[in-house]
């Protein structure tokens, strides 16, 4: 047996209970609190497992525990965040002194000796469960911020979730395969992070935005069930749910249709959420066609924690005396509305004016509204919908007294965007978006292409490798908006957490899609030649998905964004405040890489 050093812990700070009474133990940890009461000093000793109260009692030490000489004086000099080893005897705390908020709350450790393992300077901020320091300071000293229990809990549960996912996939015959981090830059999509090559002067690697092409090549290779917990990189503008480097659960399967992928991913997510976070997800997950989701919810990532669907009122509006409604229909637009159940008294006129300003921000010219009463409708459209017309509209909206009706009339794209966002806004104000409730769904058959106004050309909606629903489509330029792909998204609580598709596995079809997207044969050869060549040698039908780990963990833990579930995140400017990266490099390093910087230094 190996010899243990006397200072090494026998137990963690979250482990001891009343069952350990009178045991001689050693604890290691950081001093969280330091309280002096005359001849008694109380310490709260912390590690990642919990907190134990340590008592240094000068009188009791001399009489009962044989406390080492000088221990009391030593302890009085200690401060917050000092790292110590404490040897002592476990004793019960008095009945009135039990701390019910701690797993160790029934006991305390009566000290015999203390060894100082490391002294700490005064931290730049107090390490509290509820962060009080500003975020930039906490990110600068991230290793201190990570001592806070909420962040440690996030790291622990994230690890449990990822382990559960790995175990599930391995049980279902998936192979964990690592794909290259240094790879080839390809056009389209987000900007690549480029890495200059020292050996090949003037040439660059790119960090992968996704293992997309390599996982498809794994299918060509016959490795029919691939997965990877993959690190990916995108040089794009950041938001609360984006970071320049992120983690995704990446998988691909051969000889499958959509339902095969969706079924395995659904079971995987349910397993991971249960084992990682103790969250049970209701099954089965509803599956919507893209156009159905847009029609019912105004968006392709519906929040199903509440109902309040968009209701088409175009037919009624066409014959309305309300010119805003009738005019929108005559101009080729639509009229849709929301029925907010029981919300009539919860929104004052000022509140409705705020909702109007809100939809204006999404292109709507206004917001028509009415409150449903026992006598009929009250509000901006009431005079146009009195008597039977009001009853007809109320019945169409499935409204009852006390409900609030909200309408937008415009072109379909504007109506869907404005009402889709308004639905989420009203749902939030009414408390219908409970962060402890989880509802998932699938959205399928996305459009194959979407029009890019800035570039005045068509671009792929998901990625250029997604197969069309109609494998035999010959002309992508005809009825382009109506061409559906075999792409699908996984959605939870209104967050898109994963995207995937059944892939194109036929060389000729892939080349035609590239050509329609404006990628010339020469560009195809330069950027995707190895994929097209692979398909010459037999590519199986295949499909897969990538799920964002950071987003899933943030959502499961009820966090506002993903920074608090990543150990060492970057700022909104993609800067690491702790490591001060990115940073300048020496002239010698630049010369080795045969590159020059054109950035002008200040002054």
Beta strands, then each sheet from edge to edge (+ up, - down):
strand 1: 24-37
strand 2: 40-47
strand 3: 50-57
strand 4: 83-92
strand 5: 107-118
strand 6: 175-176
strand 7: 182-183
strand 8: 194-196
strand 9: 204-207
strand 10: 225-233
strand 11: 245-254
strand 12: 286-289
strand 13: 311-312
strand 14: 334-340
strand 15: 368-373
strand 16: 376-378
strand 17: 404-410
strand 18: 440-444
strand 19: 449-452
strand 20: 457-460
strand 21: 487-492
strand 22: 495-502
strand 23: 542-548
sheet 1: 1+ 2- 3+ 5+ 4- 1+
sheet 2: 6+ 10+ 11- 23+ 22- 21+ 18- 12-
sheet 3: 7+ 9- 8+
sheet 4: 13+ 14- 17+ 15- 16+
sheet 5: 19+ 20-
end
